[in-house]
C-alpha cells in the first residue's frame, strides 16, 4: 500500500469524480446528469452518513470537478495552493473516526455537511499526503490517444500509464496484435487471448 487506505480511496474517488465530466474521455457524456446519478456515485465510493443529495449539491459537485482536474496538471506549489483553498473554503476541522470497518482514519468535516464541501475537503486531505510523500507524479492522465481521464498510479514502480482496464486492455491487445503481425508467424483465427496485465 502506497498511502493509508483512506487516502488511496479518497484519491481514487477524486479521480473518478473528475472523470464524470462530459467529454472527459473519448466523447463520453455527462455522468452526473441527475441527483440520482450523484447518489449512485456517493454509494459507489462508500461515502458515509450525510443526507440525500439535492439539486444544489449536484450543481456544486459539478463545479468542483474542474478545480480538482487542475491537480492533475499542476506542480507541487499549485497543488498546495489549491489544497489550502479547498480546506479553507470547506472549514476543515480534522477528527479521528472509526466506521464501516475502515479502522481509524481522519474526517475533516461533519457527516451532516453539504456533499460538495465534504468531497472537496476529503480530496484536499488526501492530497496533503500526496504532497508530504513527494508523490505528485502518481497523479496521471491516461496515455491513450483520445482519452484525458485522470487516475492515481498506485503501482509499486510507478509504471501505470492508462486510466482503467478498458484503455489498458485496448493498448495491450493492440500491442499483442502488432507483435503477431511483425513476427512473420502464422496468424490465429479469431480474437487473440487477452494479454496478462503487468505493473499494477
GUFI-84736 format. One record per residue (C-alpha): residue number from 0; residue in three letters; chain; x, y, z. Coordinates in steps of 0.001 Angstrom, whole numbers, plus 500000, padded with zeros to 6 digits. Example, Ala and Ser with C-alpha at 12.3 -4.5 7.8 and 13.67 -1.06 7.14 Angstrom:
<sites>
site nr=0	rest=ALA	kette=A	u=512300	v=495500	w=507800
site nr=1	rest=SER	kette=A	u=513670	v=498940	w=507140
</sites>
This chain:
<sites>
site nr=0	rest=UNK	kette=A	u=500000	v=500000	w=500000
site nr=1	rest=UNK	kette=A	u=501442	v=503350	w=498921
site nr=2	rest=UNK	kette=A	u=499275	v=505559	w=501153
site nr=3	rest=UNK	kette=A	u=496944	v=504871	w=504053
site nr=4	rest=UNK	kette=A	u=493754	v=503128	w=502907
site nr=5	rest=UNK	kette=A	u=491534	v=506172	w=503406
site nr=6	rest=UNK	kette=A	u=493968	v=508345	w=501416
site nr=7	rest=UNK	kette=A	u=494046	v=505896	w=498499
site nr=8	rest=UNK	kette=A	u=490250	v=505674	w=498498
site nr=9	rest=UNK	kette=A	u=489851	v=509465	w=498613
site nr=10	rest=UNK	kette=A	u=492344	v=509965	w=495761
site nr=11	rest=UNK	kette=A	u=490629	v=507363	w=493606
site nr=12	rest=UNK	kette=A	u=487229	v=508898	w=494367
site nr=13	rest=UNK	kette=A	u=488537	v=512342	w=493397
site nr=14	rest=UNK	kette=A	u=489855	v=510965	w=490093
site nr=15	rest=UNK	kette=A	u=486544	v=509200	w=489467
site nr=16	rest=UNK	kette=A	u=484688	v=512441	w=490157
site nr=17	rest=UNK	kette=A	u=486860	v=514363	w=487677
site nr=18	rest=UNK	kette=A	u=486193	v=511635	w=485110
site nr=19	rest=UNK	kette=A	u=482418	v=512097	w=485352
site nr=20	rest=UNK	kette=A	u=482789	v=515327	w=483362
site nr=21	rest=UNK	kette=A	u=481296	v=515365	w=479866
site nr=22	rest=UNK	kette=A	u=483878	v=514858	w=477156
site nr=23	rest=UNK	kette=A	u=486495	v=513760	w=479671
site nr=24	rest=UNK	kette=A	u=487147	v=510524	w=477797
site nr=25	rest=UNK	kette=A	u=486582	v=509509	w=474212
site nr=26	rest=UNK	kette=A	u=483453	v=511623	w=473780
site nr=27	rest=UNK	kette=A	u=481696	v=510403	w=476919
site nr=28	rest=UNK	kette=A	u=478661	v=512407	w=478018
site nr=29	rest=UNK	kette=A	u=477772	v=513864	w=481414
site nr=30	rest=UNK	kette=A	u=477878	v=511120	w=484034
site nr=31	rest=UNK	kette=A	u=476261	v=513264	w=486743
site nr=32	rest=UNK	kette=A	u=473117	v=514333	w=484934
site nr=33	rest=UNK	kette=A	u=470741	v=513916	w=487862
site nr=34	rest=UNK	kette=A	u=470628	v=513860	w=491636
site nr=35	rest=UNK	kette=A	u=470113	v=510105	w=491334
site nr=36	rest=UNK	kette=A	u=473439	v=509862	w=489465
site nr=37	rest=UNK	kette=A	u=475137	v=511755	w=492284
site nr=38	rest=UNK	kette=A	u=473524	v=509495	w=494892
site nr=39	rest=UNK	kette=A	u=474831	v=506478	w=492966
site nr=40	rest=UNK	kette=A	u=478331	v=507965	w=492841
site nr=41	rest=UNK	kette=A	u=478279	v=508546	w=496604
site nr=42	rest=UNK	kette=A	u=477147	v=504970	w=497187
site nr=43	rest=UNK	kette=A	u=479751	v=503511	w=494829
site nr=44	rest=UNK	kette=A	u=482539	v=505349	w=496640
site nr=45	rest=UNK	kette=A	u=481139	v=504417	w=500076
site nr=46	rest=UNK	kette=A	u=480529	v=507881	w=501461
site nr=47	rest=UNK	kette=A	u=479200	v=507546	w=504986
site nr=48	rest=UNK	kette=A	u=476458	v=509472	w=506774
site nr=49	rest=UNK	kette=A	u=475054	v=512628	w=505307
site nr=50	rest=UNK	kette=A	u=471683	v=513421	w=503840
site nr=51	rest=UNK	kette=A	u=470263	v=512663	w=500399
site nr=52	rest=UNK	kette=A	u=471907	v=514920	w=497783
site nr=53	rest=UNK	kette=A	u=469968	v=517845	w=496334
site nr=54	rest=UNK	kette=A	u=469932	v=519747	w=493041
site nr=55	rest=UNK	kette=A	u=472109	v=522399	w=494702
site nr=56	rest=UNK	kette=A	u=474612	v=519704	w=495700
site nr=57	rest=UNK	kette=A	u=474654	v=518406	w=492122
site nr=58	rest=UNK	kette=A	u=475426	v=521869	w=490753
site nr=59	rest=UNK	kette=A	u=478239	v=522444	w=493264
site nr=60	rest=UNK	kette=A	u=479746	v=518986	w=492793
site nr=61	rest=UNK	kette=A	u=479876	v=519572	w=489042
site nr=62	rest=UNK	kette=A	u=481609	v=522898	w=489703
site nr=63	rest=UNK	kette=A	u=484170	v=521111	w=491903
site nr=64	rest=UNK	kette=A	u=485353	v=518863	w=489066
site nr=65	rest=UNK	kette=A	u=487389	v=521436	w=487091
site nr=66	rest=UNK	kette=A	u=489048	v=522602	w=490308
site nr=67	rest=UNK	kette=A	u=490131	v=519046	w=491090
site nr=68	rest=UNK	kette=A	u=491238	v=518398	w=487492
site nr=69	rest=UNK	kette=A	u=493850	v=521153	w=487946
site nr=70	rest=UNK	kette=A	u=495574	v=518914	w=490483
site nr=71	rest=UNK	kette=A	u=496494	v=516502	w=487688
site nr=72	rest=UNK	kette=A	u=498150	v=519301	w=485728
site nr=73	rest=UNK	kette=A	u=499821	v=521324	w=488460
site nr=74	rest=UNK	kette=A	u=503168	v=521338	w=490188
site nr=75	rest=UNK	kette=A	u=503646	v=520993	w=493948
site nr=76	rest=UNK	kette=A	u=503111	v=524694	w=494618
site nr=77	rest=UNK	kette=A	u=499939	v=524932	w=492533
site nr=78	rest=UNK	kette=A	u=498538	v=521813	w=494184
site nr=79	rest=UNK	kette=A	u=499387	v=523136	w=497652
site nr=80	rest=UNK	kette=A	u=497612	v=526410	w=496861
site nr=81	rest=UNK	kette=A	u=494513	v=524534	w=495721
site nr=82	rest=UNK	kette=A	u=494597	v=522210	w=498742
site nr=83	rest=UNK	kette=A	u=494781	v=525171	w=501094
site nr=84	rest=UNK	kette=A	u=491893	v=526874	w=499298
site nr=85	rest=UNK	kette=A	u=489743	v=523726	w=499470
site nr=86	rest=UNK	kette=A	u=490486	v=523261	w=503179
site nr=87	rest=UNK	kette=A	u=489816	v=526917	w=503912
site nr=88	rest=UNK	kette=A	u=486591	v=527018	w=501878
site nr=89	rest=UNK	kette=A	u=485435	v=523779	w=503484
site nr=90	rest=UNK	kette=A	u=486156	v=524978	w=507039
site nr=91	rest=UNK	kette=A	u=488112	v=521774	w=507662
site nr=92	rest=UNK	kette=A	u=488231	v=520540	w=511242
site nr=93	rest=UNK	kette=A	u=490110	v=517200	w=511348
site nr=94	rest=UNK	kette=A	u=488729	v=514487	w=513615
site nr=95	rest=UNK	kette=A	u=489701	v=510836	w=514069
site nr=96	rest=UNK	kette=A	u=486831	v=508431	w=513355
site nr=97	rest=UNK	kette=A	u=486206	v=504684	w=513023
site nr=98	rest=UNK	kette=A	u=483269	v=503365	w=510969
site nr=99	rest=UNK	kette=A	u=482275	v=500739	w=508420
site nr=100	rest=UNK	kette=A	u=485329	v=498575	w=509061
site nr=101	rest=UNK	kette=A	u=487836	v=501145	w=507779
site nr=102	rest=UNK	kette=A	u=489685	v=501420	w=511105
site nr=103	rest=UNK	kette=A	u=490837	v=504757	w=512476
site nr=104	rest=UNK	kette=A	u=491068	v=507497	w=509888
site nr=105	rest=UNK	kette=A	u=490514	v=511233	w=509548
site nr=106	rest=UNK	kette=A	u=487376	v=513124	w=508599
site nr=107	rest=UNK	kette=A	u=487716	v=516867	w=508324
site nr=108	rest=UNK	kette=A	u=484053	v=517802	w=508001
site nr=109	rest=UNK	kette=A	u=480866	v=516891	w=509831
site nr=110	rest=UNK	kette=A	u=478856	v=513998	w=508379
site nr=111	rest=UNK	kette=A	u=475982	v=516461	w=508040
site nr=112	rest=UNK	kette=A	u=477983	v=518980	w=505997
site nr=113	rest=UNK	kette=A	u=476870	v=519510	w=502379
site nr=114	rest=UNK	kette=A	u=478197	v=516875	w=499984
site nr=115	rest=UNK	kette=A	u=480266	v=519290	w=497859
site nr=116	rest=UNK	kette=A	u=482049	v=520537	w=500992
site nr=117	rest=UNK	kette=A	u=482742	v=517022	w=502208
site nr=118	rest=UNK	kette=A	u=484009	v=515867	w=498806
site nr=119	rest=UNK	kette=A	u=486293	v=518873	w=498365
site nr=120	rest=UNK	kette=A	u=487785	v=518592	w=501848
site nr=121	rest=UNK	kette=A	u=488256	v=514827	w=501619
site nr=122	rest=UNK	kette=A	u=490148	v=515234	w=498338
site nr=123	rest=UNK	kette=A	u=492241	v=518023	w=499841
site nr=124	rest=UNK	kette=A	u=493163	v=515939	w=502902
site nr=125	rest=UNK	kette=A	u=494282	v=513074	w=500651
site nr=126	rest=UNK	kette=A	u=496326	v=515470	w=498535
site nr=127	rest=UNK	kette=A	u=498132	v=516621	w=501679
site nr=128	rest=UNK	kette=A	u=499538	v=513076	w=501904
site nr=129	rest=UNK	kette=A	u=500497	v=513152	w=498219
site nr=130	rest=UNK	kette=A	u=502477	v=516347	w=498772
site nr=131	rest=UNK	kette=A	u=504066	v=515158	w=502022
site nr=132	rest=UNK	kette=A	u=505173	v=511916	w=500348
site nr=133	rest=UNK	kette=A	u=506598	v=513715	w=497300
site nr=134	rest=UNK	kette=A	u=504233	v=511663	w=495150
site nr=135	rest=UNK	kette=A	u=502683	v=514234	w=492802
site nr=136	rest=UNK	kette=A	u=503998	v=512171	w=489881
site nr=137	rest=UNK	kette=A	u=501467	v=509488	w=490838
site nr=138	rest=UNK	kette=A	u=498663	v=511782	w=489657
site nr=139	rest=UNK	kette=A	u=498479	v=510873	w=485976
site nr=140	rest=UNK	kette=A	u=496442	v=511434	w=482841
site nr=141	rest=UNK	kette=A	u=495706	v=508444	w=480602
site nr=142	rest=UNK	kette=A	u=498348	v=507923	w=477891
site nr=143	rest=UNK	kette=A	u=495867	v=506511	w=475364
site nr=144	rest=UNK	kette=A	u=495147	v=508783	w=472396
site nr=145	rest=UNK	kette=A	u=491756	v=510440	w=472735
site nr=146	rest=UNK	kette=A	u=491410	v=509789	w=476461
site nr=147	rest=UNK	kette=A	u=492063	v=512507	w=479016
site nr=148	rest=UNK	kette=A	u=490739	v=510669	w=482076
site nr=149	rest=UNK	kette=A	u=492827	v=511029	w=485207
site nr=150	rest=UNK	kette=A	u=493938	v=508354	w=487639
site nr=151	rest=UNK	kette=A	u=496200	v=507712	w=490619
site nr=152	rest=UNK	kette=A	u=499146	v=505416	w=489899
site nr=153	rest=UNK	kette=A	u=499294	v=503128	w=492929
site nr=154	rest=UNK	kette=A	u=501673	v=500626	w=491310
site nr=155	rest=UNK	kette=A	u=504848	v=499848	w=493233
site nr=156	rest=UNK	kette=A	u=507170	v=501006	w=490464
site nr=157	rest=UNK	kette=A	u=505050	v=503959	w=489266
site nr=158	rest=UNK	kette=A	u=504577	v=502308	w=485868
site nr=159	rest=UNK	kette=A	u=500844	v=502589	w=485243
site nr=160	rest=UNK	kette=A	u=500052	v=504545	w=482053
site nr=161	rest=UNK	kette=A	u=496355	v=504027	w=481383
site nr=162	rest=UNK	kette=A	u=493238	v=505106	w=483237
site nr=163	rest=UNK	kette=A	u=491438	v=501800	w=483647
site nr=164	rest=UNK	kette=A	u=491159	v=498259	w=482428
site nr=165	rest=UNK	kette=A	u=489347	v=499361	w=479248
site nr=166	rest=UNK	kette=A	u=492105	v=501649	w=477986
site nr=167	rest=UNK	kette=A	u=494845	v=499394	w=479352
site nr=168	rest=UNK	kette=A	u=493374	v=496285	w=477744
site nr=169	rest=UNK	kette=A	u=492879	v=498029	w=474400
site nr=170	rest=UNK	kette=A	u=496522	v=499094	w=474355
site nr=171	rest=UNK	kette=A	u=497697	v=495610	w=475365
site nr=172	rest=UNK	kette=A	u=495591	v=493959	w=472648
site nr=173	rest=UNK	kette=A	u=496875	v=496437	w=470043
site nr=174	rest=UNK	kette=A	u=500477	v=495745	w=471074
site nr=175	rest=UNK	kette=A	u=499853	v=491995	w=471011
site nr=176	rest=UNK	kette=A	u=498356	v=492139	w=467515
site nr=177	rest=UNK	kette=A	u=501215	v=494332	w=466313
site nr=178	rest=UNK	kette=A	u=503758	v=491839	w=467642
site nr=179	rest=UNK	kette=A	u=501992	v=488978	w=465833
site nr=180	rest=UNK	kette=A	u=501857	v=490976	w=462597
site nr=181	rest=UNK	kette=A	u=505554	v=491782	w=462775
site nr=182	rest=UNK	kette=A	u=506707	v=488296	w=463772
site nr=183	rest=UNK	kette=A	u=506053	v=486620	w=460425
site nr=184	rest=UNK	kette=A	u=504305	v=483797	w=462295
site nr=185	rest=UNK	kette=A	u=501023	v=482430	w=461011
site nr=186	rest=UNK	kette=A	u=498036	v=484286	w=462397
site nr=187	rest=UNK	kette=A	u=495456	v=482745	w=464646
site nr=188	rest=UNK	kette=A	u=491858	v=482776	w=463502
site nr=189	rest=UNK	kette=A	u=489634	v=484621	w=465924
site nr=190	rest=UNK	kette=A	u=490412	v=487021	w=468726
site nr=191	rest=UNK	kette=A	u=493818	v=486744	w=470388
site nr=192	rest=UNK	kette=A	u=493763	v=485981	w=474087
site nr=193	rest=UNK	kette=A	u=493776	v=488974	w=476388
site nr=194	rest=UNK	kette=A	u=497384	v=489606	w=477466
site nr=195	rest=UNK	kette=A	u=498275	v=489446	w=481120
site nr=196	rest=UNK	kette=A	u=498435	v=492953	w=482581
site nr=197	rest=UNK	kette=A	u=501639	v=493849	w=484301
site nr=198	rest=UNK	kette=A	u=502800	v=496635	w=486596
site nr=199	rest=UNK	kette=A	u=499696	v=497155	w=488695
</sites>
